[in-house]
Amino acid sequence: MRAYARKFGEDEEKWSMTALLHDFDYERWPSAPDPANGIDEDVSHPFAGNKILAERGWPDDIRRAIMSHAQYSGVARQTPMEKALFACDELAGFITATALVKPGKSLAEVEARSVRKKMKDKAFARSVSRDDIIQGAQELGVELEDHIAFCIEAMKAAAPELGLAGSGAVAGQ
């Protein structure tokens, strides 16, 4: 998100904070609203988190971006920050999973074409929505391959912090 904020001339800190906060409630409330099964918005992601953020005075634009990242929220993505959050959300997890199956467990080993190849394998990182990854790039107005490459490079810049710098003993390097 920080890299896309920089690319679009936006506030890197705000976009970064939005990315960090967007799933803070997911572990406690991982489900989408499902009234038939007794799951209302008060105990579902991202509605429960949005309520907490509102109570604590977080800005509307950050809260709206967080709400818009969930397809089922009914909040349409309109701003560049909203579109980037949606576009990067599933892809970041998928890129991470791709790095973790590499010999050195490093982002340095990940290329856009290897991510695209893994996307075709439905058993790999099966909980990641490929449709969301594709739709995210479309909504952002970038080619999927370019979006994947951009996100890989952005993540490489933070590889140590992400725990994806690898063992340092990558074959062939």
For each residue, the residues with C-beta under 8 A, 3 or more apart:
1: 4 5 15 16 18 19 81 84 85 88
2: 5 6 12 15 16 19 154
3: 6 7 150 151 153 154 157
4: 1 7 8 10 15 80 84 87 88 140 150 154
5: 1 2 8 10 11 12 14 15 16 81 84
6: 2 3 9 10 12
7: 3 4 150
8: 4 5 80 84
9: 6
10: 4 5 6 14 15 80 81
11: 5 14 15
12: 2 5 6 15 16
13: 16 17
14: 5 10 11 17 18 61 62 81
15: 1 2 4 5 10 11 12 18 19 81 84 85
16: 1 2 5 12 13 19 20
17: 13 14 20 21 62
18: 1 14 15 21 22 62 65 66 81 85
19: 1 2 15 16 22 85 88
20: 16 17 24
21: 17 18 24 49 53 58 62 66
22: 18 19 46 65 66 69 85 89
23: 26 45 46 89
24: 20 21 49
25: 28 29 45 46 48 49 52
26: 23 29 30 45 46 49
27: 30
28: 25 48
29: 25 26 43 44 45 47 48 49
30: 26 27 45
31: 34 39 43 44 45
32: 39 44 45 70 72
33: 39 40 41 44 47 72
34: 31 37 38 39 44
35: 38 39 40
36:
37: 34
38: 34 35
39: 31 32 33 34 35 43 44
40: 33 35 43 44
41: 33 44 47 48
42: 47 48 51
43: 29 31 39 40 48
44: 29 31 32 33 34 39 40 41 47 48
45: 23 25 26 29 30 31 32 48 49 70
46: 22 23 25 26 49 50 66 67 69 70 73
47: 29 33 41 42 44 50 51 67 73
48: 25 28 29 41 42 43 44 45 51 52
49: 21 24 25 26 29 45 46 52 53 66
50: 46 47 53 54 63 66 67
51: 42 47 48 54 55
52: 25 48 49 55 56
53: 21 49 50 56 58 62 63 66
54: 50 51 57 58 63
55: 51 52
56: 52 53
57: 54
58: 21 53 54 62 63
59: 62 63
60: 63 64
61: 14 64 65 79 81
62: 14 17 18 21 53 58 59 65 66
63: 50 53 54 58 59 60 66 67
64: 60 61 67 68 75 79 82
65: 18 22 61 62 68 69 79 81 82 85
66: 18 21 22 46 49 50 53 62 63 69 85
67: 46 47 50 63 64 70 73 75
68: 64 65 73 75 76 77 78 82 85 86
69: 22 46 65 66 73 77 82 85 86 89
70: 32 45 46 67 73 75
71: 132
72: 32 33
73: 46 47 67 68 69 70
74:
75: 64 67 68 70
76: 68
77: 68 69 82 83 86 139
78: 68 82 83
79: 61 64 65 82 83
80: 4 8 10 83 84 140
81: 1 5 10 14 15 18 61 65 84 85
82: 64 65 68 69 77 78 79 85 86
83: 77 78 79 80 86 87 136 139 140
84: 1 4 5 8 15 80 81 87 88 140
85: 1 15 18 19 22 65 66 68 69 81 82 88 89
86: 68 69 77 82 83 89 132 135 136 139
87: 4 83 84 91 133 136 137 139 140 147
88: 1 4 19 84 85 91 92 136 151
89: 22 23 69 85 86 92 93 132 136
90: 93 94 128 129 132 133 136
91: 87 88 94 95 133 136 147 148 151
92: 88 89 95 96 151 155
93: 89 90 96 97 125 128
94: 90 91 97 98 115 118 119 125 128 133
95: 91 92 98 99 107 110 115 148 151 152 155
96: 92 93 99 100 155 162 164
97: 93 94 100 101 118 124 125 128
98: 94 95 101 102 110 114 115 118 125
99: 95 96 102 105 106 107 109 110 164 166
100: 96 97 105 164
101: 97 98 124
102: 98 99 105 106 109 110 166 170
103: 109 170 171
104: 108 109 166 167 168 169 170 171
105: 99 100 102 164 166 167
106: 99 102 109 110 159 164 165 166 167 170
107: 95 99 110 152 155 156 159 162 164 165 166
108: 104 156 159 165 166 170 173
109: 99 102 103 104 106 166 170
110: 95 98 99 102 106 107 114 115 152
111: 114 115 149 152
112: 115 116 145 148 149 152
113: 116 117 145
114: 98 110 111 117 118
115: 94 95 98 110 111 112 118 119 148 152
116: 112 113 119 120 144 145 148
117: 113 114 120 121
118: 94 97 98 114 115 121 124 125
119: 94 115 116 130 133
120: 116 117
121: 117 118 124
122: 126
123: 126
124: 97 101 118 121
125: 93 94 97 98 118 128
126: 122 123
127:
128: 90 93 94 97 125 132 133
129: 90 132 133
130: 119 133 134
131: 134 135
132: 71 86 89 90 128 129 135 136
133: 87 90 91 94 119 128 129 130 136 137 144
134: 130 131 137 138 144
135: 86 131 132 138 139
136: 83 86 87 88 89 90 91 132 133 139 140 147
137: 87 133 134 140 142 143 144 146 147 148
138: 134 135 141 144
139: 77 83 86 87 135 136
140: 4 80 83 84 87 136 137 147
141: 138
142: 137 146 147 150
143: 137 146 147
144: 116 133 134 137 138 147 148
145: 112 113 116 148 149
146: 137 142 143 149 150
147: 87 91 136 137 140 142 143 144 150 151
148: 91 95 112 115 116 137 144 145 151 152
149: 111 112 145 146 152 153
150: 3 4 7 142 146 147 153 154
151: 3 88 91 92 95 147 148 154 155
152: 95 107 110 111 112 115 148 149 155 156
153: 3 149 150 156 157
154: 2 3 4 150 151 157 158
155: 92 95 96 107 151 152 158 159 162 164
156: 107 108 152 153 159
157: 3 153 154
158: 154 155 161 162
159: 106 107 108 155 156 162 164 165 166
160: 163 165
161: 158
162: 96 107 155 158 159 165
163: 160
164: 96 99 100 105 106 107 155 159
165: 106 107 108 159 160 162 168
166: 99 102 104 105 106 107 108 109 159 169 170
167: 104 105 106 170
168: 104 165
169: 104 166
170: 102 103 104 106 108 109 166 167 173
171: 103 104
172:
173: 108 170
